[in-house]
């Protein structure tokens, strides 16, 4: 189980199996190129789920070969479910 808590416009918390594993925060981390004009992450976003190979993996020789990808038992990406929560303000 993997999760991300979008805590505020400049803070994201990452969880694995319910345990906090990483927090990233601050304008220089969340928006280093000022795409949001200094507002941070304030707009609704889409969730993209894929297994796109990244260039850094290819450079390290970690990308599967075409032959390896033919083995569907080892190279099939399945998603059981996705859950999205909306925080409820404390009273």
C-alpha positions as a Markdown table, in Angstrom:
| # | Residue | x | y | z |
|---|---|---|---|---|
| 1 | Unk | 0.0 | 0.0 | 0.0 |
| 2 | Unk | 1.4 | 3.3 | -1.1 |
| 3 | Unk | -0.1 | 6.7 | -0.3 |
| 4 | Unk | 0.5 | 10.5 | -0.5 |
| 5 | Unk | -1.0 | 13.0 | 1.8 |
| 6 | Unk | -1.3 | 16.4 | 0.1 |
| 7 | Unk | -1.0 | 18.3 | 3.4 |
| 8 | Unk | -0.9 | 21.8 | 2.0 |
| 9 | Unk | 0.2 | 23.7 | -1.2 |
| 10 | Unk | 3.9 | 23.1 | -0.3 |
| 11 | Unk | 3.9 | 19.9 | 1.7 |
| 12 | Unk | 3.5 | 16.2 | 0.5 |
| 13 | Unk | 3.9 | 13.2 | 2.8 |
| 14 | Unk | 4.6 | 9.8 | 1.4 |
| 15 | Unk | 3.5 | 6.5 | 3.1 |
| 16 | Unk | 4.2 | 2.8 | 2.5 |
| 17 | Unk | 2.0 | 0.3 | 4.4 |
| 18 | Unk | 0.7 | 3.1 | 6.6 |
| 19 | Unk | 4.2 | 4.3 | 7.7 |
| 20 | Unk | 5.4 | 7.8 | 6.8 |
| 21 | Unk | 8.6 | 7.3 | 4.7 |
| 22 | Unk | 9.2 | 10.8 | 3.3 |
| 23 | Unk | 8.1 | 14.4 | 3.6 |
| 24 | Unk | 8.9 | 17.0 | 0.9 |
| 25 | Unk | 8.1 | 20.6 | 1.6 |
| 26 | Unk | 9.0 | 24.1 | 0.6 |
| 27 | Unk | 8.6 | 26.1 | -2.6 |
| 28 | Unk | 12.1 | 25.2 | -3.8 |
| 29 | Unk | 11.1 | 21.5 | -3.6 |
| 30 | Unk | 7.5 | 21.5 | -4.7 |
| 31 | Unk | 7.8 | 24.1 | -7.4 |
| 32 | Unk | 11.4 | 24.9 | -8.2 |
| 33 | Unk | 10.6 | 26.3 | -11.6 |
| 34 | Unk | 7.8 | 28.5 | -10.4 |
| 35 | Unk | 5.2 | 26.8 | -12.7 |
| 36 | Unk | 2.5 | 27.7 | -10.1 |
| 37 | Unk | 3.4 | 31.3 | -9.8 |
| 38 | Unk | 4.2 | 30.9 | -6.1 |
| 39 | Unk | 0.9 | 29.4 | -5.2 |
| 40 | Unk | 2.1 | 25.8 | -4.8 |
| 41 | Unk | -0.2 | 22.8 | -5.4 |
| 42 | Unk | -3.7 | 24.4 | -5.1 |
| 43 | Unk | -5.5 | 23.1 | -8.2 |
| 44 | Unk | -7.2 | 19.7 | -8.5 |
| 45 | Unk | -5.0 | 17.1 | -10.1 |
| 46 | Unk | -5.3 | 13.9 | -12.0 |
| 47 | Unk | -3.9 | 10.6 | -10.8 |
| 48 | Unk | -1.7 | 8.9 | -13.5 |
| 49 | Unk | -0.9 | 5.2 | -12.9 |
| 50 | Unk | 1.6 | 3.7 | -15.2 |
| 51 | Unk | 4.8 | 1.8 | -15.4 |
| 52 | Unk | 6.7 | 4.1 | -17.8 |
| 53 | Unk | 10.3 | 3.3 | -18.0 |
| 54 | Unk | 12.5 | 6.3 | -16.8 |
| 55 | Unk | 15.7 | 7.3 | -18.6 |
| 56 | Unk | 17.7 | 6.9 | -15.4 |
| 57 | Unk | 16.8 | 3.2 | -15.3 |
| 58 | Unk | 17.9 | 2.7 | -18.8 |
| 59 | Unk | 21.2 | 4.4 | -18.1 |
| 60 | Unk | 21.8 | 2.0 | -15.2 |
| 61 | Unk | 20.8 | -1.0 | -17.4 |
| 62 | Unk | 17.7 | -1.7 | -15.3 |
| 63 | Unk | 15.1 | -1.6 | -18.1 |
| 64 | Unk | 13.7 | -5.0 | -19.1 |
| 65 | Unk | 14.6 | -6.3 | -22.6 |
| 66 | Unk | 11.9 | -7.0 | -25.2 |
| 67 | Unk | 12.4 | -10.7 | -24.5 |
| 68 | Unk | 11.9 | -10.2 | -20.8 |
| 69 | Unk | 8.7 | -8.2 | -21.5 |
| 70 | Unk | 7.2 | -11.1 | -23.4 |
| 71 | Unk | 6.8 | -13.0 | -20.1 |
| 72 | Unk | 3.4 | -11.6 | -19.0 |
| 73 | Unk | 3.6 | -13.4 | -15.7 |
| 74 | Unk | 6.5 | -11.3 | -14.6 |
| 75 | Unk | 5.6 | -8.1 | -16.5 |
| 76 | Unk | 1.9 | -7.4 | -16.0 |
| 77 | Unk | 0.9 | -4.3 | -14.0 |
| 78 | Unk | -2.4 | -4.8 | -12.1 |
| 79 | Unk | -4.1 | -2.3 | -9.8 |
| 80 | Unk | -6.7 | -3.7 | -7.4 |
| 81 | Unk | -8.2 | -0.4 | -6.3 |
| 82 | Unk | -7.5 | 3.3 | -5.8 |
| 83 | Unk | -8.9 | 5.2 | -3.0 |
| 84 | Unk | -9.0 | 9.0 | -2.7 |
| 85 | Unk | -9.8 | 10.7 | 0.6 |
| 86 | Unk | -10.9 | 14.3 | 1.3 |
| 87 | Unk | -9.6 | 15.6 | 4.7 |
| 88 | Unk | -12.4 | 16.6 | 7.1 |
| 89 | Unk | -11.6 | 19.8 | 9.1 |
| 90 | Unk | -11.3 | 19.3 | 12.8 |
| 91 | Unk | -14.0 | 20.9 | 14.8 |
